[in-house]
Amino acid sequence: MITIDGAHGEGGGQILRTSLALAMITGRPLRMERIRAQRAKPGLRHQHLACVAAAARLCHAEVRGAEVGAQRLDFTPGPITGGELEIDIGSAGSTTLVVQTIVVPAIVAGHALRAVIRGGTHNPLAPSFDFLDRVYLPQLRAMGADVELTLDRHGFATGGAHDRDLGQVTLRVGAARTLRPIELVATGEVVARRATVITARLPTHVAARELATIDHRLGLSPSEHEVREVREGGPANLVMVEVERAGGVRELVTAFGEKHLRAETVAQRACDDLAMYLAADVPVGEHLADQLLLPLAVAGGGRFRAAPLSLHATTNIDTIRRFLEVPITVEPDGASVLVTVG
C-alpha cells in the first residue's frame, strides 16, 4: 500500500486525483490521509467523491472512507475495464476534474469507454470543458490516444444544484492502448487567435462590451469572435481567449464574470492572462504543464518548456514519484524551465 499525505505541497484535490489515477494504473492500493488539509473546507467534497466513485467503478475498487468531509480514504483497485459509466456529481462541481481522474487510466487500459458525467462544465477553480477539449486532449491524441470529449449541456457553478442547472459532458476513449512520448520545446509563431464569450440569462450588451474590449487590446477580426448565448443555468458569464502556435500547441485562458464586476474588467483580465503567457515565450502554459506530467510519466518519456512551474505542478511531480520510478527533472532555461520526463 502507498500512503499519500494530502497536506503535502499544494495540499489540494490534485493530489487525490493523481493518486487515484496512478493507483488504478499500477494496481497498488492507496491510503490517503489529511485529504485537502490546506483548504478552507478540508476533506472530501461532492466533486471529489465523484472522482472517487468514477475511479472505483472504472477499476472495480474496494473503497473505505468515501464520505463528505472525510480526510482519510482507502482505495484498493481491481482491473480496469471499459464499457459505460454514468457519474452524477449532484451539484455544479467540476465534471472536467472527474475526466482528469479517469482519462489516462482508461487510455492505458486499452478498453473502450464511454463516460457521461453531470455537474459543472465551466467552473472558476477548474479547467473548463473548452480547455480540456482544445488544449489538453489534442496533446493526448498526439501521444497516440483515441479520445474525445463532447459538451452535451453547459453547467455553471453559479447555477446551483438544481437539475435544470447541471451540465453534462461525455468522454469517449477508444481501445488503442498507447501513450508515446512527445516534445513541446520550440515556441512556434502564433498562427490563430480566437475569443469566445459565454453568457447565460444576461443582457446581450455584456458580450458586446467584452468583445469590444478584446478587440481594442488584440485587434481581432469578426471571424475570430464567437458568442454563446446559453439558455440553461446561469446567470453566468465567462470570457475565453485562445491562441494556437505553429506545431499544434494551444493556450486558452478564461476570466469569469462576477456580480458588480464590469464586463470590460472581465475581458481585461482574460487579455492580461494571455499577455503573461505570450510574454513568457514558451509553448506550454501553466495549466497544460501541470496536466502533461501524468501522461508523460506513464508514457515513460517526453519534454516540454514552460514558465517556472507552479506549486500545483511541483506537488503533482512529487505525487507521481511516489508511484512510478520515472525520472522527472526541471532545469532552468533562461526565464523558463525545461521539464524532462524519463
C-alpha positions as CSV (number, residue, x, y, z in Angstrom):
1,M,0.0,0.0,0.0
2,I,1.2,3.5,-0.8
3,T,0.3,6.1,1.8
4,I,-0.1,9.7,0.5
5,D,-0.1,12.8,2.7
6,G,-2.8,15.0,1.3
7,A,-1.4,18.0,3.1
8,H,1.9,17.9,1.2
9,G,2.9,20.8,-1.0
10,E,-0.2,22.5,-2.5
11,G,-2.4,20.3,-0.4
12,G,-5.5,20.3,-2.7
13,G,-7.6,17.9,-4.7
14,Q,-5.0,17.3,-7.4
15,I,-3.1,15.0,-5.1
16,L,-6.2,12.9,-4.7
17,R,-6.9,12.8,-8.5
18,T,-3.3,11.9,-9.5
19,S,-3.1,9.3,-6.7
20,L,-6.4,7.6,-7.8
21,A,-5.2,7.6,-11.4
22,L,-1.8,6.0,-10.5
23,A,-3.4,3.5,-8.1
24,M,-5.5,2.3,-11.0
25,I,-2.7,2.2,-13.5
26,T,-0.2,0.4,-11.2
27,G,-2.7,-1.7,-9.3
28,R,-1.3,-0.6,-6.0
29,P,-3.6,0.0,-3.0
30,L,-3.8,3.6,-1.9
31,R,-4.3,5.1,1.5
32,M,-4.6,8.9,1.6
33,E,-4.5,10.9,4.8
34,R,-5.2,14.5,5.6
35,I,-7.1,15.0,2.3
36,R,-7.2,18.6,1.2
37,A,-5.8,19.7,4.5
38,Q,-4.7,23.1,3.1
39,R,-8.2,24.1,2.0
40,A,-10.7,26.3,3.9
41,K,-13.1,23.2,4.0
42,P,-10.7,20.2,4.3
43,G,-11.7,16.7,3.3
44,L,-13.7,15.3,0.5
45,R,-16.4,17.4,-1.1
46,H,-19.1,16.3,-3.6
47,Q,-16.9,16.7,-6.7
48,H,-14.0,14.8,-5.1
49,L,-16.4,12.0,-4.1
50,A,-17.5,11.9,-7.8
51,C,-13.8,11.4,-8.8
52,V,-13.5,8.5,-6.3
53,A,-16.8,7.0,-7.5
54,A,-15.7,7.2,-11.1
55,A,-12.3,5.7,-10.4
56,A,-13.9,2.9,-8.3
57,R,-16.3,2.0,-11.0
58,L,-13.7,2.0,-13.7
59,C,-11.5,-0.5,-11.9
60,H,-13.9,-2.2,-9.5
61,A,-12.1,-0.9,-6.5
62,E,-12.8,-1.5,-2.8
63,V,-13.2,1.9,-1.1
64,R,-13.4,2.9,2.5
65,G,-13.9,6.4,3.8
66,A,-15.7,7.9,0.8
67,E,-17.8,10.4,2.7
68,V,-18.3,14.2,2.6
69,G,-15.7,15.8,4.9
70,A,-13.6,12.6,5.2
71,Q,-9.9,13.2,5.4
72,R,-8.8,9.6,5.1
73,L,-9.5,7.2,2.2
74,D,-8.5,3.7,1.4
75,F,-8.7,2.7,-2.3
76,T,-7.8,-0.9,-3.4
77,P,-8.0,-1.1,-7.2
78,G,-9.1,-4.1,-9.3
79,P,-8.6,-4.5,-13.0
80,I,-9.5,-1.5,-15.2
81,T,-12.4,-2.2,-17.5
82,G,-14.2,-0.1,-20.1
83,G,-17.9,-0.1,-21.0
84,E,-20.3,2.6,-19.9
85,L,-20.1,4.9,-16.8
86,E,-22.6,7.4,-15.6
87,I,-21.5,9.8,-12.9
88,D,-23.7,12.5,-11.4
89,I,-21.9,14.8,-9.1
90,G,-25.2,16.0,-7.7
91,S,-24.0,19.6,-7.7
92,A,-22.3,22.0,-10.1
93,G,-18.9,20.6,-9.1
94,S,-16.5,20.2,-11.9
95,T,-17.1,17.5,-14.5
96,T,-13.7,18.1,-16.0
97,L,-11.9,17.1,-12.8
98,V,-13.6,13.8,-13.0
99,V,-12.5,13.5,-16.6
100,Q,-8.9,14.2,-15.5
101,T,-9.1,11.4,-12.9
102,I,-10.1,8.6,-15.3
103,V,-8.9,9.5,-18.8
104,V,-5.3,8.4,-18.6
105,P,-6.0,5.1,-16.8
106,A,-8.7,4.4,-19.4
107,I,-6.3,5.1,-22.2
108,V,-3.6,2.8,-21.0
109,A,-6.0,0.0,-20.0
110,G,-6.9,-0.4,-23.7
111,H,-10.6,-0.9,-23.2
112,A,-13.2,1.3,-25.0
113,L,-15.0,3.5,-22.5
114,R,-18.0,5.9,-22.7
115,A,-18.4,8.0,-19.6
116,V,-21.3,10.5,-19.1
117,I,-20.7,13.0,-16.3
118,R,-23.2,15.5,-15.0
119,G,-22.3,18.7,-13.0
120,G,-20.5,21.9,-13.8
121,T,-18.7,22.3,-17.1
122,H,-17.3,25.8,-16.6
123,N,-16.1,26.4,-13.1
124,P,-13.8,29.2,-11.8
125,L,-11.5,26.8,-9.9
126,A,-11.1,24.1,-12.5
127,P,-10.2,23.7,-16.2
128,S,-13.2,24.4,-18.4
129,F,-14.6,22.0,-20.9
130,D,-13.0,24.1,-23.7
131,F,-9.6,23.9,-22.1
132,L,-9.7,20.1,-22.0
133,D,-11.2,19.9,-25.4
134,R,-8.9,22.3,-27.2
135,V,-5.7,22.4,-25.2
136,Y,-5.2,19.1,-23.2
137,L,-6.9,16.4,-25.3
138,P,-5.1,17.3,-28.5
139,Q,-1.8,16.5,-26.8
140,L,-3.1,13.1,-25.6
141,R,-4.1,12.4,-29.2
142,A,-0.6,13.5,-30.3
143,M,0.7,10.8,-27.9
144,G,-1.4,8.2,-29.7
145,A,-4.6,8.2,-27.6
146,D,-8.1,7.8,-29.2
147,V,-10.1,10.2,-27.0
148,E,-12.9,12.7,-27.5
149,L,-14.9,14.9,-25.1
150,T,-18.3,16.3,-26.0
151,L,-20.2,19.1,-24.4
152,D,-23.8,17.9,-24.1
153,R,-25.1,20.8,-21.9
154,H,-23.5,23.8,-20.3
155,G,-23.4,23.9,-16.5
156,F,-22.1,26.8,-14.3
157,A,-21.1,26.9,-10.7
158,T,-23.4,29.9,-10.2
159,G,-26.4,27.9,-11.3
160,G,-26.7,25.9,-8.1
161,A,-27.5,22.2,-7.8
162,H,-31.0,22.2,-9.4
163,D,-31.3,19.5,-12.1
164,R,-32.1,22.1,-14.8
165,D,-28.8,23.9,-14.0
166,L,-26.4,20.9,-14.2
167,G,-24.3,20.5,-17.3
168,Q,-23.1,17.3,-18.9
169,V,-20.0,16.1,-20.8
170,T,-19.4,12.7,-22.5
171,L,-15.9,11.2,-22.6
172,R,-15.1,8.6,-25.2
173,V,-11.9,6.6,-25.1
174,G,-11.1,4.1,-27.8
175,A,-9.3,0.8,-27.4
176,A,-6.0,2.0,-28.7
177,R,-3.7,1.1,-25.8
178,T,-0.8,3.5,-26.2
179,L,0.8,6.7,-24.9
180,R,4.1,7.6,-26.6
181,P,6.5,10.4,-25.6
182,I,6.2,13.9,-27.2
183,E,8.3,17.0,-27.1
184,L,6.9,20.6,-26.9
185,V,10.1,22.6,-26.6
186,A,10.1,25.1,-29.6
187,T,8.0,28.2,-29.3
188,G,6.3,28.4,-32.7
189,E,4.7,31.6,-34.0
190,V,1.1,32.3,-33.3
191,V,-1.0,31.1,-36.3
192,A,-4.5,31.5,-35.0
193,R,-6.4,33.5,-32.4
194,R,-10.0,33.2,-31.1
195,A,-12.2,34.9,-28.5
196,T,-15.3,33.3,-27.1
197,V,-17.8,34.9,-24.8
198,I,-20.4,32.8,-23.0
199,T,-23.5,34.3,-21.3
200,A,-26.5,32.8,-19.6
201,R,-29.5,34.8,-18.6
202,L,-27.7,38.1,-19.2
203,P,-28.3,41.1,-21.5
204,T,-26.7,40.9,-24.9
205,H,-24.7,44.1,-24.3
206,V,-22.4,42.2,-21.9
207,A,-20.9,40.1,-24.7
208,A,-20.7,43.1,-27.0
209,R,-18.8,45.2,-24.4
210,E,-16.4,42.3,-23.7
211,L,-15.6,41.7,-27.3
212,A,-15.1,45.4,-27.9
213,T,-12.5,45.4,-25.1
214,I,-10.7,42.4,-26.5
215,D,-10.7,43.9,-30.0
216,H,-9.1,47.0,-28.6
217,R,-6.4,45.0,-26.9
218,L,-5.8,42.3,-29.5
219,G,-7.1,43.7,-32.8
220,L,-9.2,40.6,-33.6
221,S,-11.4,40.4,-36.7
222,P,-15.1,39.5,-36.6
223,S,-14.2,36.0,-37.9
224,E,-12.2,35.4,-34.7
225,H,-15.2,36.0,-32.4
226,E,-17.7,33.6,-31.0
227,V,-20.7,34.4,-28.7
228,R,-22.6,31.6,-27.0
229,E,-25.9,32.6,-25.5
230,V,-26.8,29.7,-23.2
231,R,-30.4,29.2,-22.2
232,E,-29.8,26.7,-19.4
233,G,-28.5,27.6,-15.9
234,G,-27.0,31.0,-15.0
235,P,-26.8,33.8,-14.7
236,A,-23.3,33.3,-15.8
237,N,-20.6,35.0,-17.9
238,L,-17.1,34.0,-18.9
239,V,-14.6,35.1,-21.5
240,M,-12.1,32.8,-23.2
241,V,-9.2,33.9,-25.3
242,E,-7.2,31.3,-27.2
243,V,-4.0,31.2,-29.3
244,E,-2.6,28.4,-31.4
245,R,1.1,28.2,-32.2
246,A,2.8,26.5,-35.1
247,G,3.3,22.9,-34.2
248,G,-0.2,22.4,-32.9
249,V,0.1,23.6,-29.3
250,R,-2.6,25.9,-27.9
251,E,-3.2,28.0,-24.8
252,L,-6.7,29.1,-23.6
253,V,-7.2,31.5,-20.7
254,T,-10.5,32.1,-19.0
255,A,-11.9,35.0,-16.9
256,F,-15.3,34.7,-15.1
257,G,-17.8,37.4,-14.6
258,E,-18.9,38.3,-11.1
259,K,-21.7,40.3,-9.6
260,H,-21.0,44.0,-9.8
261,L,-17.9,43.4,-11.9
262,R,-17.9,45.4,-15.2
263,A,-17.8,43.4,-18.4
264,E,-14.8,45.4,-19.6
265,T,-12.9,44.3,-16.5
266,V,-13.7,40.6,-17.1
267,A,-12.3,41.0,-20.7
268,Q,-9.2,42.8,-19.5
269,R,-8.4,40.0,-17.1
270,A,-8.5,37.5,-19.9
271,C,-6.3,39.7,-22.0
272,D,-3.9,40.2,-19.2
273,D,-3.6,36.4,-18.6
274,L,-2.9,35.9,-22.3
275,A,-0.3,38.6,-22.3
276,M,1.5,36.9,-19.5
277,Y,1.6,33.6,-21.5
278,L,2.9,35.4,-24.6
279,A,5.5,37.3,-22.7
280,A,6.9,34.1,-21.2
281,D,7.7,33.0,-24.8
282,V,7.0,29.3,-24.1
283,P,4.9,26.7,-25.9
284,V,3.3,25.2,-22.8
285,G,1.1,27.3,-20.5
286,E,0.9,27.0,-16.7
287,H,-2.1,24.6,-16.6
288,L,-1.1,22.4,-19.5
289,A,2.3,22.0,-17.9
290,D,0.5,20.6,-14.8
291,Q,-1.7,18.2,-16.8
292,L,1.0,16.9,-19.1
293,L,3.1,15.4,-16.2
294,L,0.9,12.3,-15.6
295,P,0.6,11.1,-19.2
296,L,4.2,11.7,-20.0
297,A,5.3,9.8,-16.9
298,V,3.0,6.9,-17.8
299,A,4.4,7.1,-21.4
300,G,7.9,6.9,-19.9
301,G,9.3,10.0,-21.5
302,G,8.9,13.4,-23.1
303,R,9.9,17.0,-22.7
304,F,8.3,20.4,-22.6
305,R,9.3,24.0,-22.0
306,A,7.1,26.2,-19.8
307,A,7.3,29.2,-17.4
308,P,8.6,28.3,-13.9
309,L,6.3,25.6,-12.5
310,S,3.5,26.4,-10.1
311,L,3.3,24.7,-6.6
312,H,0.4,22.8,-8.1
313,A,2.7,21.2,-10.7
314,T,5.6,20.5,-8.4
315,T,3.3,18.8,-5.9
316,N,2.0,16.7,-8.9
317,I,5.6,15.7,-9.6
318,D,6.1,14.6,-6.0
319,T,2.9,12.5,-6.1
320,I,3.9,10.8,-9.4
321,R,7.3,9.9,-7.9
322,R,5.6,8.0,-5.1
323,F,4.1,5.6,-7.7
324,L,6.4,5.5,-10.7
325,E,10.2,5.1,-11.0
326,V,10.4,7.6,-13.9
327,P,12.9,10.4,-13.6
328,I,11.4,13.9,-13.8
329,T,13.8,16.8,-13.9
330,V,13.1,20.5,-14.0
331,E,16.0,22.6,-15.3
332,P,16.3,26.4,-15.7
333,D,16.3,27.5,-19.4
334,G,16.7,31.3,-19.3
335,A,13.5,32.7,-17.9
336,S,11.6,29.4,-18.5
337,V,12.2,25.8,-17.4
338,L,12.7,22.6,-19.3
339,V,10.8,19.7,-17.9
340,T,12.3,16.3,-18.9
341,V,10.5,13.0,-18.1
342,G,12.3,9.7,-18.4
